[in-house]
Each structure stands twice: as structure tokens, then as C-alpha cells.
Amino acid sequence: MAIFTFFKTGKPKGFNYKPIYYNEQKEEMKEREARMKRELGLNDEDTPFVPNIKGKFQSKRLNKYSQSRQSTVRILIILFLLLLAAYFVFFR
């Protein structure tokens, strides 16, 4: 005998996950080969050479930290000026 329910529970949805394997040596070797082909003029493809973008991620990260440091210094200067103004108003 089937039990009558108001709410049906659906089946879990599946997904297709394909793990990505990153081989740094292989990427460096491809980059060197492309650079050599470009320098020798053996590049048969019309696609432009795209360098490795790891450095761009590092520069963004460093830029983020420098901006947060600048904002911290700015807040400290404003706080110091407010305390100095309060000192002159209340104690002089």
C-alpha cells in the first residue's frame, strides 16, 4: 500500500565534475616552444602568443594589500587630526 504525501521529495541532481590537472613544467615548455617558434618565424598559426598570466594575479594581490595599507594610514591620520582638534577645543 502506498502512503499518500503532500510533498514529494525529488531525486538528487547529479553533476559532471572533471578534475583539472595542472602541470607547471608542461606549461613552461609550451611557452618556451612558442617563444622559439615566434623568434624563428616558424609560427604557422595566426593566433597571437599569449604569455603566462601568473604574474598578473600576483600583481593584483600585491596591489590589493597596498591599497588596504593606504586606507589604514589614512584612517590613522584622520583620527590623529580629530584628537588634536578635540584637544585644542576642550583643553585650551
N, CA, C and O atoms as a DFTB+ gen file, in Angstrom:
368 C
 N C O
     1  1       0.841      -1.161       0.000
     2  2       0.000       0.000       0.000
     3  2       0.899       1.240       0.000
     4  3       1.851       1.302       0.777
     5  1       0.618       2.219      -0.848
     6  2       1.407       3.439      -0.945
     7  2       0.910       4.476       0.058
     8  3      -0.289       4.599       0.309
     9  1       1.840       5.202       0.612
    10  2       1.494       6.257       1.561
    11  2       1.312       7.553       0.788
    12  3       2.176       7.930      -0.003
    13  1       0.211       8.226       1.006
    14  2      -0.079       9.485       0.321
    15  2       0.696      10.617       1.011
    16  3       0.609      10.773       2.229
    17  1       1.456      11.409       0.231
    18  2       2.205      12.549       0.783
    19  2       1.824      13.809       0.027
    20  3       1.527      13.771      -1.167
    21  1       1.837      14.911       0.731
    22  2       1.559      16.194       0.089
    23  2       2.773      16.697      -0.694
    24  3       2.633      17.308      -1.754
    25  1       3.948      16.433      -0.161
    26  2       5.177      16.908      -0.788
    27  2       6.004      15.717      -1.235
    28  3       6.292      14.816      -0.446
    29  1       6.380      15.719      -2.494
    30  2       7.246      14.665      -2.991
    31  2       8.688      15.132      -2.898
    32  3       9.010      16.279      -3.210
    33  1       9.516      14.255      -2.479
    34  2      10.940      14.579      -2.469
    35  2      11.524      14.158      -3.804
    36  3      11.347      13.024      -4.247
    37  1      12.207      15.065      -4.422
    38  2      12.780      14.792      -5.724
    39  2      14.075      14.017      -5.618
    40  3      14.665      13.883      -4.547
    41  1      14.490      13.519      -6.750
    42  2      15.763      12.795      -6.795
    43  2      16.898      13.807      -6.763
    44  3      16.766      14.911      -7.292
    45  1      18.004      13.435      -6.148
    46  2      19.136      14.375      -6.133
    47  2      19.686      14.578      -7.541
    48  3      19.773      13.642      -8.337
    49  1      20.051      15.815      -7.823
    50  2      20.586      16.135      -9.144
    51  2      22.070      15.788      -9.175
    52  3      22.814      16.082      -8.240
    53  1      22.463      15.184     -10.222
    54  2      23.863      14.827     -10.401
    55  2      24.620      15.937     -11.120
    56  3      24.021      16.879     -11.638
    57  1      25.911      15.817     -11.145
    58  2      26.733      16.790     -11.860
    59  2      27.927      16.067     -12.453
    60  3      28.326      15.001     -11.985
    61  1      28.480      16.657     -13.474
    62  2      29.654      16.087     -14.133
    63  2      30.867      16.919     -13.763
    64  3      31.062      18.020     -14.277
    65  1      31.667      16.389     -12.878
    66  2      32.866      17.089     -12.436
    67  2      34.072      16.416     -13.060
    68  3      34.309      15.225     -12.857
    69  1      34.820      17.178     -13.810
    70  2      36.049      16.668     -14.405
    71  2      37.205      17.423     -13.778
    72  3      37.373      18.614     -14.041
    73  1      38.005      16.763     -12.958
    74  2      39.103      17.464     -12.300
    75  2      40.132      17.957     -13.313
    76  3      40.379      17.309     -14.330
    77  1      40.720      19.097     -13.024
    78  2      41.705      19.704     -13.903
    79  2      43.081      19.433     -13.328
    80  3      43.328      19.690     -12.149
    81  1      43.976      18.918     -14.150
    82  2      45.337      18.654     -13.722
    83  2      46.228      19.731     -14.327
    84  3      46.199      19.960     -15.536
    85  1      47.006      20.379     -13.499
    86  2      47.888      21.445     -13.957
    87  2      49.320      20.984     -13.823
    88  3      49.780      20.669     -12.725
    89  1      50.018      20.946     -14.927
    90  2      51.423      20.558     -14.940
    91  2      52.236      21.796     -15.272
    92  3      52.236      22.252     -16.415
    93  1      52.919      22.337     -14.294
    94  2      53.651      23.586     -14.476
    95  2      54.801      23.427     -15.467
    96  3      55.050      24.323     -16.273
    97  1      55.495      22.304     -15.415
    98  2      56.614      22.093     -16.329
    99  2      56.135      22.027     -17.776
   100  3      56.790      22.554     -18.675
   101  1      55.005      21.387     -17.997
   102  2      54.465      21.291     -19.352
   103  2      54.071      22.667     -19.877
   104  3      54.313      22.977     -21.044
   105  1      53.463      23.497     -19.023
   106  2      53.083      24.849     -19.433
   107  2      54.322      25.680     -19.766
   108  3      54.326      26.415     -20.754
   109  1      55.366      25.572     -18.954
   110  2      56.600      26.317     -19.224
   111  2      57.229      25.856     -20.530
   112  3      57.727      26.673     -21.305
   113  1      57.209      24.536     -20.780
   114  2      57.785      24.008     -22.006
   115  2      57.010      24.508     -23.229
   116  3      57.618      24.865     -24.239
   117  1      55.679      24.536     -23.149
   118  2      54.875      25.054     -24.258
   119  2      55.175      26.527     -24.508
   120  3      55.251      26.972     -25.653
   121  1      55.344      27.274     -23.428
   122  2      55.642      28.704     -23.566
   123  2      56.996      28.910     -24.232
   124  3      57.136      29.770     -25.101
   125  1      58.003      28.118     -23.826
   126  2      59.331      28.236     -24.451
   127  2      59.274      27.870     -25.924
   128  3      59.873      28.552     -26.757
   129  1      58.553      26.787     -26.259
   130  2      58.432      26.380     -27.662
   131  2      57.757      27.459     -28.494
   132  3      58.190      27.751     -29.608
   133  1      56.715      28.042     -27.964
   134  2      56.011      29.097     -28.702
   135  2      56.913      30.307     -28.900
   136  3      56.912      30.910     -29.973
   137  1      57.689      30.671     -27.867
   138  2      58.600      31.808     -27.976
   139  2      59.666      31.542     -29.032
   140  3      59.999      32.427     -29.820
   141  1      60.210      30.299     -29.048
   142  2      61.237      29.957     -30.033
   143  2      60.662      29.993     -31.452
   144  3      61.296      30.513     -32.370
   145  1      59.469      29.442     -31.624
   146  2      58.843      29.461     -32.947
   147  2      58.577      30.885     -33.402
   148  3      58.745      31.210     -34.577
   149  1      58.164      31.726     -32.476
   150  2      57.892      33.112     -32.843
   151  2      59.176      33.834     -33.224
   152  3      59.186      34.612     -34.178
   153  1      60.275      33.586     -32.483
   154  2      61.546      34.245     -32.794
   155  2      62.125      33.759     -34.115
   156  3      62.742      34.531     -34.850
   157  1      61.925      32.468     -34.418
   158  2      62.470      31.924     -35.661
   159  2      61.540      32.133     -36.848
   160  3      61.930      31.883     -37.988
   161  1      60.328      32.582     -36.600
   162  2      59.383      32.818     -37.678
   163  2      58.733      31.541     -38.181
   164  3      58.239      31.513     -39.308
   165  1      58.717      30.496     -37.387
   166  2      58.131      29.225     -37.781
   167  2      56.684      29.083     -37.336
   168  3      56.104      28.003     -37.444
   169  1      56.117      30.132     -36.853
   170  2      54.759      30.082     -36.330
   171  2      53.773      30.048     -37.496
   172  3      53.563      31.059     -38.166
   173  1      53.169      28.881     -37.734
   174  2      52.217      28.729     -38.831
   175  2      50.831      29.225     -38.457
   176  3      50.027      29.543     -39.333
   177  1      50.550      29.292     -37.182
   178  2      49.227      29.700     -36.732
   179  2      49.094      31.221     -36.765
   180  3      50.080      31.947     -36.638
   181  1      47.875      31.683     -36.937
   182  2      47.617      33.116     -36.929
   183  2      47.280      33.625     -35.542
   184  3      47.043      34.819     -35.363
   185  1      47.254      32.739     -34.559
   186  2      46.914      33.148     -33.197
   187  2      48.113      33.828     -32.549
   188  3      49.243      33.367     -32.704
   189  1      47.881      34.912     -31.829
   190  2      48.999      35.604     -31.176
   191  2      49.513      34.816     -29.977
   192  3      48.785      34.021     -29.381
   193  1      50.752      35.042     -29.639
   194  2      51.372      34.378     -28.495
   195  2      50.864      35.028     -27.218
   196  3      50.948      36.246     -27.063
   197  1      50.335      34.217     -26.299
   198  2      49.809      34.714     -25.036
   199  2      50.729      34.234     -23.920
   200  3      50.853      33.027     -23.709
   201  1      51.380      35.151     -23.197
   202  2      52.300      34.728     -22.140
   203  2      51.540      34.201     -20.924
   204  3      50.319      34.322     -20.828
   205  1      52.278      33.632     -20.030
   206  2      51.713      33.095     -18.798
   207  2      51.155      34.240     -17.955
   208  3      51.787      35.292     -17.856
   209  1      49.992      34.056     -17.352
   210  2      49.342      35.153     -16.634
   211  2      49.504      35.057     -15.124
   212  3      48.842      35.790     -14.390
   213  1      50.363      34.177     -14.649
   214  2      50.520      34.040     -13.202
   215  2      50.996      35.345     -12.561
   216  3      50.561      35.691     -11.463
   217  1      51.874      36.057     -13.230
   218  2      52.384      37.309     -12.686
   219  2      51.302      38.362     -12.518
   220  3      51.374      39.188     -11.607
   221  1      50.304      38.340     -13.385
   222  2      49.224      39.309     -13.289
   223  2      48.409      39.092     -12.030
   224  3      47.969      40.056     -11.404
   225  1      48.198      37.827     -11.644
   226  2      47.465      37.544     -10.422
   227  2      48.253      38.029      -9.205
   228  3      47.674      38.566      -8.260
   229  1      49.565      37.841      -9.230
   230  2      50.386      38.283      -8.110
   231  2      50.375      39.799      -7.994
   232  3      50.314      40.332      -6.886
   233  1      50.432      40.505      -9.126
   234  2      50.439      41.966      -9.059
   235  2      49.108      42.485      -8.530
   236  3      49.086      43.466      -7.787
   237  1      47.994      41.846      -8.899
   238  2      46.691      42.257      -8.371
   239  2      46.640      42.057      -6.858
   240  3      46.117      42.904      -6.133
   241  1      47.186      40.932      -6.383
   242  2      47.183      40.638      -4.956
   243  2      48.025      41.662      -4.199
   244  3      47.609      42.156      -3.150
   245  1      49.201      41.981      -4.725
   246  2      50.055      42.958      -4.072
   247  2      49.422      44.341      -4.082
   248  3      49.544      45.086      -3.109
   249  1      48.750      44.692      -5.168
   250  2      48.073      45.980      -5.274
   251  2      46.958      46.071      -4.238
   252  3      46.741      47.130      -3.649
   253  1      46.253      44.972      -4.015
   254  2      45.167      44.940      -3.035
   255  2      45.707      45.229      -1.636
   256  3      45.111      45.999      -0.882
   257  1      46.850      44.604      -1.289
   258  2      47.418      44.826       0.035
   259  2      47.916      46.254       0.203
   260  3      47.787      46.824       1.286
   261  1      48.479      46.839      -0.842
   262  2      48.967      48.209      -0.727
   263  2      47.802      49.181      -0.565
   264  3      47.925      50.175       0.151
   265  1      46.677      48.909      -1.218
   266  2      45.508      49.774      -1.073
   267  2      44.956      49.698       0.339
   268  3      44.569      50.722       0.903
   269  1      44.910      48.507       0.922
   270  2      44.391      48.387       2.288
   271  2      45.339      49.068       3.262
   272  3      44.895      49.634       4.260
   273  1      46.624      49.022       2.990
   274  2      47.596      49.686       3.849
   275  2      47.423      51.206       3.773
   276  3      47.494      51.896       4.790
   277  1      47.196      51.719       2.566
   278  2      46.995      53.155       2.398
   279  2      45.739      53.616       3.128
   280  3      45.731      54.684       3.742
   281  1      44.689      52.822       3.064
   282  2      43.455      53.215       3.744
   283  2      43.641      53.196       5.256
   284  3      43.076      54.039       5.954
   285  1      44.415      52.260       5.771
   286  2      44.680      52.207       7.207
   287  2      45.462      53.438       7.649
   288  3      45.151      54.034       8.680
   289  1      46.453      53.813       6.894
   290  2      47.246      55.005       7.224
   291  2      46.361      56.251       7.157
   292  3      46.467      57.127       8.015
   293  1      45.508      56.337       6.170
   294  2      44.609      57.478       6.030
   295  2      43.672      57.588       7.242
   296  3      43.449      58.687       7.751
   297  1      43.133      56.472       7.699
   298  2      42.248      56.481       8.868
   299  2      43.007      56.922      10.114
   300  3      42.472      57.679      10.924
   301  1      44.239      56.461      10.278
   302  2      45.042      56.865      11.439
   303  2      45.338      58.366      11.422
   304  3      45.308      59.012      12.470
   305  1      45.621      58.920      10.257
   306  2      45.892      60.362      10.151
   307  2      44.635      61.159      10.498
   308  3      44.708      62.147      11.229
   309  1      43.488      60.734       9.977
   310  2      42.232      61.431      10.282
   311  2      41.930      61.356      11.769
   312  3      41.507      62.348      12.364
   313  1      42.139      60.199      12.376
   314  2      41.903      60.035      13.816
   315  2      42.826      60.950      14.629
   316  3      42.396      61.568      15.603
   317  1      44.088      61.030      14.223
   318  2      45.028      61.905      14.913
   319  2      44.602      63.367      14.803
   320  3      44.663      64.105      15.786
   321  1      44.172      63.788      13.612
   322  2      43.735      65.173      13.437
   323  2      42.483      65.482      14.266
   324  3      42.360      66.574      14.821
   325  1      41.557      64.527      14.348
   326  2      40.364      64.735      15.170
   327  2      40.715      64.833      16.652
   328  3      40.160      65.669      17.365
   329  1      41.622      63.996      17.116
   330  2      42.048      64.062      18.511
   331  2      42.775      65.381      18.800
   332  3      42.595      65.973      19.864
   333  1      43.584      65.827      17.861
   334  2      44.288      67.096      18.021
   335  2      43.299      68.260      18.066
   336  3      43.462      69.174      18.874
   337  1      42.273      68.238      17.206
   338  2      41.267      69.279      17.201
   339  2      40.457      69.254      18.505
   340  3      40.124      70.309      19.045
   341  1      40.143      68.066      19.009
   342  2      39.407      67.952      20.260
   343  2      40.243      68.477      21.421
   344  3      39.698      69.103      22.331
   345  1      41.533      68.242      21.412
   346  2      42.432      68.735      22.453
   347  2      42.405      70.261      22.477
   348  3      42.279      70.866      23.542
   349  1      42.524      70.882      21.301
   350  2      42.533      72.340      21.255
   351  2      41.183      72.943      21.646
   352  3      41.139      74.018      22.244
   353  1      40.088      72.266      21.315
   354  2      38.755      72.791      21.647
   355  2      38.473      72.671      23.135
   356  3      37.979      73.624      23.739
   357  1      38.766      71.546      23.736
   358  2      38.363      71.302      25.119
   359  2      39.407      71.717      26.168
   360  3      39.026      72.050      27.290
   361  1      40.674      71.710      25.852
   362  2      41.701      71.990      26.844
   363  2      42.412      73.315      26.666
   364  3      43.350      73.586      27.417
   365  1      42.042      74.125      25.759
   366  2      42.672      75.446      25.613
   367  2      41.670      76.523      25.695
   368  3      42.018      77.699      25.593
